[in-house]
Amino acid sequence: MKFTTTLLATSALIGAGTFALADAHGNMANEMTLVSWGGAYQASQDKAYLQPYLKNNPGVTGVWDESSNEAVAKLRAMNEA
């Protein structure tokens, strides 16, 4: 009897965790922002990482943010000033 009670309690906890994960997945953002240097490096990242991810997650879109190029230029200008 004790084994059955333990088994039922464990099953209930596992089931509750599964539903919690399913609900969390449903509340995910539909847009993913990626930062890169641009050029061939960004193209390789897109091919290796982003496209396979988007194929497996059709509700998600990828947006590239290349502002890191501007940040490096600002740092170089500050260093040279």
N, C-alpha and C positions, 0 to 999 in steps of 0.2 A: 504494500500500500504506500509506503514512504517513497519507494522508487517511482511509482506512478505520479504522485503529487509533485515530486521534484522534476520529473520529465515534463509534466504539464506546465509548471511554472517557468521552466527554462524555455519551452516552446513559445509561451506567451511573451517573454522578454525578447526573444529573437524576432518574433513577428512584429512587436511594437517598434523595434529598432529598424526593421525593414521598411515599415510604413513611414517612419520619421525620415529616413534617407530618401525615399521616393518623393515625399513632400518637399524636402530641401532641394532636390534636383528640379522640381517643377518651378521653383522660385528663382532659378538662375537667370542671369542677365542674357540678353539675346545678342549682345555686341561685345566683341573682344578687341581691345586695343593693343597693338604690338608696336614696339619701338625698335628701330634699326638704323643702320648707317646709310641704307639705300644701295643702289647699284647691284652688282653681281651678288654681293653678300646677302642683301635682302631677297633677291630672287631665289637664292639657294634656300633661305629660311622658309620662304613661301612654299616652295616645292616640297621640302622635307618635313615641315611641321604643320603649316597652316592648312594646306589643301587636304592632307589626310584627316586632320581634325574636323574640318568643315564637312568632309564627306561623311564622317561618322556622326556628326551633330548638325543635321540640316537646318535647324531653327536658329543657328548662330551665324552672325556675319563677322568678318574680320576687317578691322580698320587699321591701316598703317600710319604711324605717327613718326615722321622723320625730323622732328624738332631737335633731336640730339645733335644733328649737324650744326644747328644754330648755337646750341649750348657750347659746343667745342670752340666754335669761332669766337664767341664772347669770352671764353676763358683765355684763349690765345691773345686776344686784343687786350684784356686786362693785364696779362703777364708782360706783354710788350710795352705797355704804357708806363 
